[in-house]
Amino acid sequence: MLGLNKMRKYLKFLVIIATFWLAGCITRSARYHNELPGYQFYANAPWKSLIPLESSIADVRRVLGSPTTAKDIANYSAPYPGDDKAEQPVWTYDLNENWQILVYFVKTGYFERRKFPKRLYKRLYSIDYVPKGNIRFDKSRLPASFQKKHTIAADAAWDEYSDGSGLVYQVYTTKTPYGGKYPGDLNRIKYGPSDDQVQSHSMK
């Protein structure tokens, strides 16, 4: 039989464990909580257990399996050299007839490599849903919490709407030279790190 003091300590320990478990559940379920109706992929996503800036390349392979295509965009025309040797890996998963998933790691992006320490290079950065066809995006449906930023790339430009949780909607503002996308078409939906995660993991 446990003594009264030992019993109290044991119950206190159980309460602490339960509190941490519940907090983790709440945080996980609250991630990307501003998804728009019709684009609510996170709740049933096979990758829901993956966390940007925390999950490793091995974690992504374990959860999602081998990608349909793996490329090192630093040496795009060469065969994929493997996860350890790839300088800027990008993985593609053919999800269904409407969407493909692109997986980016910290070491994939030029700005990310400058922002984060090398120990995070092999961590997941974002999972992007890219439509295979043309999807007109109604910006008026976005809550006021989303902030807009305009981006101009070599082949196109788009507006980026983000709410700070890591959820981002990119909408083209120019026609693409390939793929037949037009202004107002959805470029992609990004599921990346929150602003708080970026701040806590970035190099000071």
SENUVO-253758 format. One line per 5 residues: their letters; for each residue y, z, x of C-alpha. Coordinates in nm, 3 decimals, m for minus. Layout:
N
A = Y,Z,X ~ ...
end
This chain:
204
MLGLN = 0.000,0.000,0.000 ~ 0.347,m0.088,0.120 ~ 0.597,0.195,0.148 ~ 0.913,0.187,m0.064 ~ 1.136,0.087,0.229
KMRKY = 0.898,m0.186,0.341 ~ 0.876,m0.314,m0.015 ~ 1.255,m0.330,m0.041 ~ 1.278,m0.519,0.290 ~ 1.007,m0.759,0.177
LKFLV = 1.183,m0.826,m0.156 ~ 1.514,m0.874,0.025 ~ 1.347,m1.128,0.256 ~ 1.208,m1.318,m0.044 ~ 1.552,m1.327,m0.207
IIATF = 1.707,m1.470,0.112 ~ 1.438,m1.738,0.140 ~ 1.477,m1.830,m0.227 ~ 1.856,m1.851,m0.188 ~ 1.832,m2.091,0.104
WLAGC = 1.571,m2.301,m0.077 ~ 1.785,m2.320,m0.392 ~ 2.096,m2.407,m0.192 ~ 1.907,m2.690,m0.024 ~ 1.788,m2.822,m0.359
ITRSA = 2.139,m2.813,m0.504 ~ 2.287,m2.986,m0.201 ~ 2.020,m3.254,m0.202 ~ 2.052,m3.326,m0.575 ~ 2.433,m3.330,m0.556
RYHNE = 2.445,m3.594,m0.281 ~ 2.600,m3.924,m0.399 ~ 2.676,m3.770,m0.739 ~ 2.939,m4.035,m0.825 ~ 2.700,m4.330,m0.849
LPGYQ = 2.811,m4.570,m1.122 ~ 2.588,m4.645,m1.423 ~ 2.377,m4.949,m1.343 ~ 2.382,m4.866,m0.971 ~ 2.206,m4.530,m0.975
FYANA = 1.950,m4.583,m0.698 ~ 1.950,m4.251,m0.517 ~ 1.766,m4.028,m0.767 ~ 1.446,m4.234,m0.754 ~ 1.485,m4.381,m0.407
PWKSL = 1.177,m4.367,m0.182 ~ 1.410,m4.266,0.102 ~ 1.571,m3.973,m0.080 ~ 1.436,m3.724,0.174 ~ 1.619,m3.901,0.458
IPLES = 1.955,m3.756,0.564 ~ 2.219,m3.955,0.757 ~ 2.295,m3.816,1.104 ~ 1.990,m3.589,1.079 ~ 1.682,m3.806,1.017
SIADV = 1.534,m3.986,1.318 ~ 1.409,m4.342,1.358 ~ 1.056,m4.200,1.338 ~ 1.145,m4.027,1.010 ~ 1.264,m4.357,0.862
RRVLG = 0.940,m4.532,0.962 ~ 0.735,m4.246,0.822 ~ 0.915,m4.255,0.485 ~ 0.977,m4.629,0.439 ~ 0.704,m4.781,0.655
SPTTA = 0.747,m5.087,0.873 ~ 1.051,m5.299,0.785 ~ 1.017,m5.653,0.656 ~ 1.240,m5.759,0.947 ~ 1.363,m5.566,1.250
KDIAN = 1.642,m5.706,1.468 ~ 1.835,m5.591,1.771 ~ 2.176,m5.740,1.698 ~ 2.276,m5.693,2.062 ~ 2.012,m5.960,2.141
YSAPY = 1.979,m6.121,1.799 ~ 1.776,m6.430,1.894 ~ 1.523,m6.236,2.103 ~ 1.210,m6.070,1.961 ~ 1.257,m5.711,1.852
PGDDK = 1.194,m5.501,2.167 ~ 1.085,m5.183,1.990 ~ 1.274,m4.886,1.854 ~ 1.331,m4.717,2.190 ~ 1.454,m5.029,2.369
AEQPV = 1.662,m5.178,2.087 ~ 2.031,m5.136,2.167 ~ 2.162,m5.197,1.814 ~ 1.871,m5.197,1.568 ~ 1.902,m5.314,1.207
WTYDL = 1.605,m5.302,0.975 ~ 1.564,m5.500,0.653 ~ 1.337,m5.402,0.363 ~ 1.278,m5.653,0.084 ~ 1.305,m5.417,m0.214
NENWQ = 1.267,m5.654,m0.512 ~ 1.397,m5.984,m0.650 ~ 1.750,m5.844,m0.681 ~ 1.806,m5.621,m0.379 ~ 1.728,m5.580,m0.014
ILVYF = 1.784,m5.266,0.191 ~ 1.945,m5.268,0.535 ~ 1.897,m4.963,0.754 ~ 2.154,m4.881,1.022 ~ 2.131,m4.620,1.294
VKTGY = 2.409,m4.447,1.485 ~ 2.355,m4.671,1.786 ~ 2.376,m4.984,1.570 ~ 2.752,m4.980,1.529 ~ 3.023,m5.010,1.794
FERRK = 3.251,m4.753,1.630 ~ 2.964,m4.514,1.558 ~ 2.857,m4.515,1.924 ~ 3.210,m4.419,2.021 ~ 3.240,m4.151,1.753
FPKRL = 2.910,m3.965,1.798 ~ 2.735,m3.817,2.104 ~ 2.441,m4.004,2.258 ~ 2.195,m3.743,2.137 ~ 2.254,m3.881,1.785
YKRLY = 2.212,m4.249,1.872 ~ 1.858,m4.265,1.731 ~ 1.952,m4.092,1.406 ~ 1.989,m4.268,1.072 ~ 2.345,m4.369,0.989
SIDYV = 2.328,m4.546,0.653 ~ 2.102,m4.717,0.402 ~ 2.271,m5.017,0.241 ~ 2.174,m5.191,m0.081 ~ 2.268,m5.560,m0.053
PKGNI = 2.243,m5.781,m0.362 ~ 2.054,m6.107,m0.319 ~ 2.263,m6.281,m0.584 ~ 2.617,m6.262,m0.713 ~ 2.711,m5.937,m0.886
RFDKS = 3.061,m5.908,m1.028 ~ 3.189,m5.557,m0.966 ~ 3.417,m5.386,m1.219 ~ 3.649,m5.170,m1.006 ~ 3.803,m5.013,m1.315
RLPAS = 3.485,m4.808,m1.363 ~ 3.540,m4.617,m1.039 ~ 3.650,m4.253,m1.080 ~ 3.984,m4.147,m0.935 ~ 3.801,m3.969,m0.651
FQKKH = 3.732,m4.303,m0.481 ~ 3.977,m4.413,m0.213 ~ 4.028,m4.777,m0.113 ~ 4.035,m4.919,0.238 ~ 4.069,m5.287,0.321
TIAAD = 3.849,m5.439,0.592 ~ 3.884,m5.779,0.759 ~ 3.581,m5.908,0.949 ~ 3.520,m6.233,1.137 ~ 3.361,m6.408,0.839
AAWDE = 3.502,m6.230,0.532 ~ 3.718,m5.948,0.398 ~ 3.647,m5.678,0.144 ~ 3.779,m5.362,m0.016 ~ 3.582,m5.047,0.051
YSDGS = 3.578,m4.770,m0.211 ~ 3.448,m4.430,m0.095 ~ 3.445,m4.083,m0.249 ~ 3.384,m3.872,0.062 ~ 3.016,m3.809,m0.015
GLVYQ = 2.899,m4.104,0.193 ~ 2.873,m4.331,m0.112 ~ 3.064,m4.656,m0.057 ~ 3.107,m4.970,m0.270 ~ 3.221,m5.279,m0.079
VYTTK = 3.373,m5.561,m0.285 ~ 3.461,m5.900,m0.139 ~ 3.824,m6.012,m0.146 ~ 3.751,m6.352,0.014 ~ 3.484,m6.618,m0.021
TPYGG = 3.203,m6.597,0.234 ~ 3.121,m6.903,0.446 ~ 2.753,m6.845,0.364 ~ 2.562,m6.717,0.066 ~ 2.816,m6.825,m0.194
KYPGD = 2.986,m6.487,m0.248 ~ 3.334,m6.484,m0.403 ~ 3.625,m6.240,m0.439 ~ 3.520,m5.967,m0.682 ~ 3.151,m5.992,m0.590
LNRIK = 2.974,m5.681,m0.468 ~ 2.910,m5.694,m0.095 ~ 2.691,m5.384,m0.071 ~ 2.644,m5.020,m0.164 ~ 2.629,m4.784,0.132
YGPSD = 2.457,m4.446,0.136 ~ 2.581,m4.284,0.454 ~ 2.703,m3.951,0.590 ~ 2.964,m3.752,0.402 ~ 3.309,m3.694,0.547
DQVQS = 3.210,m3.334,0.622 ~ 2.896,m3.451,0.807 ~ 3.096,m3.698,1.013 ~ 3.348,m3.433,1.106 ~ 3.085,m3.176,1.207
HSMK = 2.873,m3.422,1.411 ~ 3.141,m3.629,1.581 ~ 3.258,m3.572,1.936 ~ 3.560,m3.344,1.947
end
